[in-house]
Amino acid sequence: MIIPNDIEQRITDRAGACIARTAVLGGGCVGDVRHIELADGRQWVAKLGPTRAGLAIEGFMLNYLAEKSSLPVPDVFLSDDDLLVMAYLPAEGPMCQETEIHAADLVAALHEITNDTFGFKCDTVLGGLHQPNPPTASWLDFFRDARLIYMATQAHQVGRLSTPLRRRLDNLAARLDNWLDDSGTPALLHGDLWSGNILTANGRVNAFIDPAIHYGDPEIELAFTTLFQTFGSHFFDRYREHRDIAPGFFETRRDLYNLYPLLVHVRLFGGPYVRDVDRTLKRFGC
């Protein structure tokens, strides 16, 4: 597949070198992803998408993580609405015990970075979807309004979440204080932490990609890593060496927090994720 001439020109202008060859890479929920080898041997990755894809925001988020944290992320060379160009970092082999331990060290350090309020200084994106981040003093209010209710509304408006299911979600949202409180401190979160966004090689994490950053309760990040079995016991045992995980997380709060990524998947794909939302709501009596 050929890169459009105007995109190729912008990349070569930034690189100061011609493109020798390209190859399609996997992933890219919101656009095409290409491995680019420049004539001087440098290897870059280009994500191409429509202006609504939020690629400029993605580049901003990667730069924010690079500036504010020790989380490894690819260097960003070009960040526009329709084009994001980054350093190429290899991903080789599956997640292993050593990788999980290394990831736990990195994620725990990320969660030590705090803020005065939940949310962020601007809205971000998650899987190409708008993610609102209004600065909010209360975690319960933020999770209810800017996460659950917002994404349920989006899924309902496109016809992927039925009206009865939406009403049950609203019922649960009104009762969140039965399970959550405001005792946590706003921590910097990657925001989309699953195996597809973690590049690993030789028992180490090379980079975390595709962030959806905001300041939130770290438990929502930890919960998402269990939804698609990104990490196992090695990660959580190591994470606990750095930071406590309060009682009740695995038994109750994990499923509550995973309603948000499930609603994101309902909004994007519908299908079996609707049944997962239904099952979770029933578990909480809604």
Buried (B, 14 or more C-beta within 10 A) or exposed (E): EEBEEEBBEBBBEEBEEEBEEBEEBEBBBBBBBBBBBBEEEBEBBBBBBEEEBBBBBBBBBBBBBBEEBEBBBBBBBBBEBBBBBBBBBEBEEEBBEBBBBBBBBBBBBBBBBEBEBBBBEEBBBBBBBBBBBBBBEEBBBBBBBBBBBBBBBBBBEEEBBEEEBBEBBBEBBEEBEEBBEEEBBBBBBBBBBBBBBBBBBEBBBBBBBBBBBBBBBBBBBBBBBBBEEBBEEBBBEBBEEEBEBEEEBEEBBBBBBBBBBBBBBBBBEBEEBBEBBBEBBEEBEB
